[in-house]
């Protein structure tokens, strides 16, 4: 199965195509922007552009054999490395082989199901063994094309792997001394978390959110959503197709991102109660492990606080979750929270994210987050368990 066409980012693609035609395309690129905005797809398009036998200012021809192979991620000189869950029960010399087998499975799944939400509950990483495998392959001559292309997605996940920068340092060595017939493309939603030395050896390209109408059109044409549902989902997408797909229900159950944003709203409501009741029951509703899968939840807590500030200041037109407007109004009225206090909560949320990246017990993270938000947003009010 071929991948879907690239959506949007026309100016970026024109610049890349012109650079390809003039032979000035940098050997190391960093595509960065919001999650799900199309960075991985553009990286694959760039690889196809490089491998194409007849590229033009419009991009790869799409008809030659290398183009067709690249479009299905089957070209022998195109290597895609994705963050993966750590194989269970495998360590030592067997880990590298297990990760390579998992990568092959992930690529097969991507070919079969190219449209997937950017959100995942899995704890994933780019491990040292994976990057060492990439480096070994980079020093082997290309099979068909004049060069090999290596794409590393979500490159910020090189750093937190077991709280060690070893994987990032291994990649840095390749960036410092790349073989002449090698192109490296990184993608990242959080480029600030990359090692500064990795960032300094790549040419950055920012990818902005897509217009809402482009997301709507894509959801109708490629995901098969009816007009009204496509518009609802696109309104929540923030210009990201990957995020939009997370709001599409999976089977008979609710959409995974709808579940998360309601969970975030519940946490904010608990934090704003008069006496902060419900803190411990809220914490115990989470499992005692798997903190690294909570980062999207904290992003929704941040969005909820932003929406609540908009309601509190009478700027309801700026609310992102307009379908939750009635509940947001109720919380704002009952709590009487000041918008200025809501805007000061970002450091608290960033601390929660850092604890999650450090794999702290999720129950402790939630208890700490709710408690700190309560003390900040309801000064003078006592929270349960405190005197």
Secondary structure as UniProt FT lines:
FT   HELIX           10..22
FT   STRAND          28..33
FT   TURN            35..36
FT   HELIX           39..51
FT   TURN            57..58
FT   HELIX           65..71
FT   TURN            72..73
FT   TURN            76..77
FT   STRAND          78..81
FT   STRAND          84..85
FT   TURN            88..89
FT   TURN            92..93
FT   HELIX           94..112
FT   STRAND          124..125
FT   HELIX           128..138
FT   STRAND          148..152
FT   HELIX           155..158
FT   HELIX           161..163
FT   HELIX           166..176
FT   TURN            180..181
FT   STRAND          182..188
FT   HELIX           191..193
FT   HELIX           196..200
FT   STRAND          203..207
FT   HELIX           212..221
FT   HELIX           227..235
FT   TURN            238..239
FT   HELIX           241..245
FT   TURN            246..247
FT   TURN            251..252
FT   HELIX           256..271
FT   TURN            274..275
FT   TURN            277..278
FT   HELIX           279..284
FT   HELIX           291..294
FT   HELIX           295..312
FT   TURN            313..314
FT   HELIX           316..318
FT   HELIX           322..324
FT   HELIX           325..335
FT   HELIX           339..342
FT   TURN            343..344
FT   HELIX           346..357
FT   TURN            358..359
FT   HELIX           362..377
FT   TURN            379..380
FT   TURN            384..385
//
